[in-house]
Amino acid sequence: MEFGLQLKQKFNAFKPLQVLVVGIVVMLGFVTLHFSGAISKTTFYPTQRYDVGVAQDGTQLQTAKDAVWQSTGYAVYGGTNVKYTDDILNITGSPQLLYQTQRKSLNTLKVPNIKNGSYRVGLYFADTESNGNGQRVMDIYAEAHRVVQDLDVHRAAGGADKIYGTHFDVIVKDGTLTIGFKAIKGATMLSAFEVTPLKLDGQTGTVPVTPLPAPTCPGGQTGTPPNCVTPISPACTATAGYAWNNLEACGWPGAANTGVPASVSLVNGQNGDRVLGDNAVLSGENFTGRIIINGSNVVIRNLKLTYDGTGNAGYPAIMMAATSRNVTIENVEINGDGKVHICVKANGIGLTIKKLNCYGVEDGISAADNAARVSVNGQPPSCADCGSNITVTDSYFHDFIPKEFNNPKVTDQCSRSNGHVDGFQLHGGNNLNVSHNTFKMVLAKGKYKVVTKPAGFQPYNATQPCPTDDRNPFVDGFANSAFFINDSQGDVLNGTISDNLVGGGGFAAYAQDRSPSVENPVGGFSVKNVVYSDNKFSTAFGECVGAYGIWYRLASGSRPPYYEGPTDGWHRTGNVILETGANVDNANPSHANGSVCR
């Protein structure tokens, strides 16, 4: 088996290429090939392009003047066609459609009935599922020879929802081009491919290849493909409050780029509870009710959900049972109407949330193992890792409303029903990833009122009346925290909280060892290897970010040895004040008078 020059290249947009064939310019694709020698027009075959993630029904997709992708002419083995709604970040226009579909878990691709000779094959991908590197890795074979090893599209493209292309040359001797895909980790995938003849049997002359110059980002963007970015206005950081009024333009999740995409039409579904079992898919609806997830491998996508607490005041809008595994919630809008405790409650294992728009609730996401690791009557725990493997990305949490403010069914005498109004709560669980979200931790002004409580009504914990000496950020219109992470119900091991925009709260961020108790945390569970990195904390709502600061307790307060910080000490790097760039890894910000916020 012979192979020509291999060429791999990343792409940030569909760019036409010019192929010079004896003075005739033919538009082919991504790489400039200069043919020399006596190559007859009658023996030259143009590039053939194939759209893989669609039904083979003869339809075509045109992405440029001379780029038409066929749905037939090839055979694919293994896997299923999958369609996504994610915006592909580094292209615009009709090519979006090409990369929003893919063949997932394929193992073989064949193009039959072609002339023997040498070909250049281009494979094109977009990883719209992974939320980190190393989750989908594959080898690629051409004519039984490995031509690409350990391809991680997420890593190669510079993140999710970005296209990546790889080219290789191959010689066909049996009239059929065969390409194999082997999963190393996760599922294989392919959105499209193209086949360009280099030299077919019977042709004369040579086919040298001249690589294209280094790719550049399209107009208005900076960086090197595929890592092209639109420059952010200086006002996003220099002007107080500007970013919060222009979240999307400043590169952050907001109402316009979370929830159901504008291009997706919803139908009005039947109101009431939905109970989802194994492999359920709930998509494309707008309804009032709650969702109870009892099964595994469940997908909730493109959904607008309103829940007013009917039937169970304070119940989460979406509840993931302890028996549930591997749930995906994507492009969903949840309106708690000021009467619901939580947008999503995760008691199971394996939850991925992407582009969620969550508002009108007391807490955004809450996860815990519910003390499932504690033996009961000598029996082993039923779920050793409940509340684990949770990923929340590209989502928007805002307009928090403590549910008792609006729900007369909740007659809690205290100012807070469970002690905290938080963006993300974790009370025990491992392997956490909360990245590139917006947490606007202030109360929804004008959208709530304090309900008058019956005379003599007992507080939520009759043995421990509502505290009178605990500072209450509600007084100043703040919620409690963006990240309320603690070990009250189990170990918290391995967490990454990175690249989030945060404003408001009491203290914005916790990593609190409080097991077995706040007063005596030694023993019990632990909080270890929880990393806060590259987060932007905004002073738009107060000079301390939150009502009192960013980090809950520095290592100088009461209650040693952890001082209500993490068991193994703080892991903080690259965290700054949005408006000034001041680093806050080692301390809370300061008041205007120079005193440290606390």
C-alpha positions, 0 to 999 in steps of 0.5 A, a space after each residue: 500500500 502506498 500513501 502520498 503526502 499526508 496533510 492535516 489542517 484545522 478549518 474555521 470556515 468553508 473556504 473555496 480552493 482553487 485547483 489549477 488544471 492545465 490553465 483551468 480553475 476548478 473550485 474544489 474545497 479546502 486545499 490548493 492543489 497544483 497539477 502539472 504534466 499532461 493531464 487530460 480534461 477527459 480523465 479529470 474527475 472533480 471533487 465529490 462531496 458527501 453529507 453523512 449525517 442525513 438520510 440517503 434520499 438524494 437530497 443535496 446541501 449547497 454550502 457555497 457556489 461550487 460546493 454541493 454535498 450529496 446524500 447518496 453515492 456512499 455506504 455507511 455501516 454502524 451507528 445512527 444519524 443524529 441532528 443537533 441544534 447547537 450553533 457551530 461557532 466558527 462558521 456561519 450560514 448554510 454550512 451550519 446545517 452540514 455540521 449540525 448533523 452527524 453519523 454517530 458510532 459509525 465503523 466503516 465508510 465506503 465509496 464504491 465504483 470509483 476508478 483505481 488511483 490515488 485520492 485525497 480524502 477530507 473528513 469533517 467533524 464537529 463535536 457537539 456533545 463533549 464538554 471537555 477534551 478526551 471524551 471522544 477519541 478515535 483512530 481512522 483507517 484508509 484501505 486497512 492502514 491507519 492514517 489518523 491516530 487518537 483524533 480528539 475533535 474537541 481538542 483539535 478544534 479548540 472546543 465544542 461546536 467547532 468544525 475540524 477537518 483532516 486530510 490524507 492521501 490514499 491509493 485505491 486498487 479494487 474500485 472501492 474506497 474504504 475508510 474505517 473508524 475505531 473508537 478509542 474512547 466514546 463514540 466515533 462521528 463524522 459529519 461530511 467527507 470529500 474525495 478528490 482524485 490526485 492521479 487516476 490509473 491511465 493518467 500521465 504526469 505527476 501530481 505534486 501538492 503545494 500546501 495552502 498558506 497558514 489559515 487566517 481568521 475571517 474579517 473582524 475576528 482575531 486569533 489563529 484558526 480554529 481558535 478564532 474569536 470576535 474581539 470583545 468591546 473594551 466597555 465589557 470590562 471598563 464600564 460598570 454594568 455594561 457586561 450585564 446589559 450586553 451579556 451575549 455581545 460580551 461573550 457570556 451566556 444570556 437570555 438570547 443564547 441560552 434556552 430554546 434557539 430562536 430557529 426552533 419551533 415549539 408545540 404547546 404540550 399537555 400540561 402536568 407532570 411528565 415521568 421519564 423512563 429509560 432512553 426517553 427523549 423530551 423535545 420541542 414542547 412548551 408546557 406547564 408542569 414538572 419533569 420527574 426523571 426515573 430512567 437512565 440515558 434521558 435527553 431533554 432538549 429544546 423545551 420551555 418549561 413553566 412550573 408554579 409548584 402546583 401539587 407540591 409547593 417547592 418541588 424542583 421543576 426537573 427532578 433526577 432520581 437517585 436511580 437515574 444515570 446519564 441525563 442530558 438537558 440542553 437548550 431548555 428554559 425553566 421559569 419557576 414563577 417565583 414559587 419553585 425551589 430548584 430548576 434541576 435537582 440531581 440525585 443520580 449520577 451523570 448529568 450534563 446541562 448545556 445552555 439552560 436559562 433558569 430563573 424565577 426559582 430559589 436555587 438553580 442546580 442542586 445536587 447531593 447524594 442524600 446521605 446515600 453513602 451512609 449504611 442503614 441498618 447494617 446495609 451498604 449504601 445504595 448509591 456510592 456516587 450519587 450527585 457525581 459526574 455533573 457538568 454545567 456549561 454555557 448556561 444563564 442563572 438569574 432573577 432569583 426569587 425565594 419561593 416563600 416570597 410568592 407562594 402562600 402555601 409556604 408558611 416558613 417564618 424564616 427569611 429563607 426556606 432552606 438557608 441559601 438561595 444559590 446558583 449551584 449547590 452541591 452537598 456531596 458528589 465527585 467530578 464536578 465541572 461548572 464552566 462558562 456560565 453566567 450567575 447573576 446572584 441578585 433577587 428579581 426586583 419588583 417580582 416578589 413580596 414577603 408573604 404575611 405568616 400566620 400568627 404564632 407559626 413555628 419556623 422550619 426547624 422548631 428546635 433551632 429558631 430562625 437566627 437573629 444574628 446571621 447576616 441576611 443579604 436579602 436585605 440588600 437584594 442579594 441572593 446567597 452564593 453562586 457556588 454553594 459547595 459543601 460536604 454536608 451529605 458526602 465527600 466532594 472530590 474533584 471539581 472544576 469551577 472555571 470561566 464563569 461570570 459572577 455578580 452578587 450573592 452574600 459570599 459568591 463562592 464556597 468550598 466548605 468542609 462542614 462535616 460532621 458539623 460546622 462547629 466541629 468539621 474534623 472527621 466525616 466527609 471532606 472537600 478536596 481538589 475543588 479548583 476555582 480558575 479563571 472566573 470573572 467576579 463583577 462589582 457591578 452590584 456591590 464593591 465586594 462582588 457579593 454583599 460580603 465578599 467572594 470567598 466564604 471565610 478566609 483561613 483566618 477566621 474562627 472554627 479551625 482547622 479548616 475555617 469553613 474552607 476546603 479540607 485541603 486548602 483553597 485551589 484558586 488561579 486566574 480569578 479576577 475582578 471583571 471591571 479592573 482585572 485585579 487578581 482575587 486568588 488569595 483574598 477578597 476584594 476591598 471596600 473603597 476605604 481600603 478595608 477587606 470585604 468580609 
